[in-house]
Amino acid sequence: MRDPRLTALIQRASRRFPRGLGGEEIHGIDLVLLDEVIAGVASHYDRNSRPVTAEHDATILKAIDDLDRVWPDLPTDEAREYFADQRNIASYLLGPRADNTRPARAQPPE
């Protein structure tokens, strides 16, 4: 049985990758790869209707850290909205294991 909350988050995040960011890196973080990592774990979870694994946890925690690092330097509102959706998916996948203690300036809005 699919998780309706995750499905809704994925649908919201299904908008087009922000123009001009393909192939771009911020602080050495490839934005396309970051997007693909989150989408891959979310897709796996959604298809298999089961919790993410410990390996997925580590991958998603790193993705959240990377998102928080690039967040202040995203060049457009479109990019910030897109990656806020990606962070919401990542945080949802971790559930209560998500680290929400990062500085507010580095976090996209929930």
ZAMARGU-4260 file (C-alpha; in steps of 0.2 Angstrom, whole numbers, plus 5000, padded with zeros to 4 digits):
<rodrens>
0) 5000/5000/5000 | 5007/5017/4995 | 5010/5031/5007 | 4998/5044/5002 | 5008/5058/5011
5) 5024/5053/5002 | 5014/5052/4985 | 5008/5070/4988 | 5025/5076/4992 | 5032/5068/4976
10) 5018/5075/4965 | 5021/5092/4972 | 5040/5090/4969 | 5037/5084/4951 | 5039/5101/4943
15) 5053/5104/4931 | 5071/5105/4937 | 5075/5124/4938 | 5082/5131/4921 | 5100/5135/4921
20) 5105/5123/4935 | 5109/5108/4925 | 5127/5104/4927 | 5129/5117/4941 | 5138/5115/4957
25) 5137/5125/4973 | 5150/5122/4986 | 5156/5107/4976 | 5138/5099/4977 | 5131/5094/4960
30) 5113/5100/4960 | 5107/5087/4948 | 5115/5073/4957 | 5107/5079/4974 | 5090/5079/4966
35) 5092/5062/4959 | 5098/5055/4975 | 5082/5061/4984 | 5071/5056/4970 | 5079/5038/4970
40) 5076/5035/4988 | 5059/5042/4988 | 5054/5032/4972 | 5061/5016/4980 | 5051/5019/4996
45) 5035/5023/4986 | 5036/5008/4975 | 5040/4996/4989 | 5029/5003/5002 | 5042/5000/5016
50) 5053/5011/5027 | 5070/5016/5020 | 5085/5006/5025 | 5099/5011/5036 | 5109/5014/5020
55) 5095/5025/5014 | 5095/5034/5030 | 5114/5039/5028 | 5111/5044/5010 | 5096/5055/5015
60) 5105/5063/5030 | 5119/5068/5018 | 5107/5075/5005 | 5099/5085/5019 | 5116/5092/5024
65) 5120/5096/5006 | 5103/5104/5004 | 5106/5115/5019 | 5124/5120/5013 | 5118/5125/4995
70) 5101/5133/5001 | 5108/5151/5005 | 5117/5151/4988 | 5103/5145/4976 | 5101/5159/4963
75) 5082/5160/4961 | 5065/5158/4970 | 5061/5144/4957 | 5077/5135/4963 | 5073/5138/4982
80) 5055/5132/4980 | 5061/5116/4970 | 5074/5112/4983 | 5062/5115/4997 | 5051/5102/4990
85) 5066/5090/4989 | 5070/5094/5007 | 5053/5091/5013 | 5053/5074/5004 | 5070/5069/5012
90) 5064/5075/5030 | 5048/5065/5028 | 5058/5049/5023 | 5068/5051/5039 | 5053/5054/5050
95) 5058/5057/5068 | 5076/5053/5064 | 5077/5070/5054 | 5089/5082/5061 | 5080/5098/5063
100) 5093/5107/5073 | 5101/5117/5059 | 5101/5136/5059 | 5085/5143/5052 | 5094/5153/5039
105) 5101/5137/5031 | 5084/5128/5031 | 5071/5130/5017 | 5053/5133/5023 | 5044/5117/5028
</rodrens>
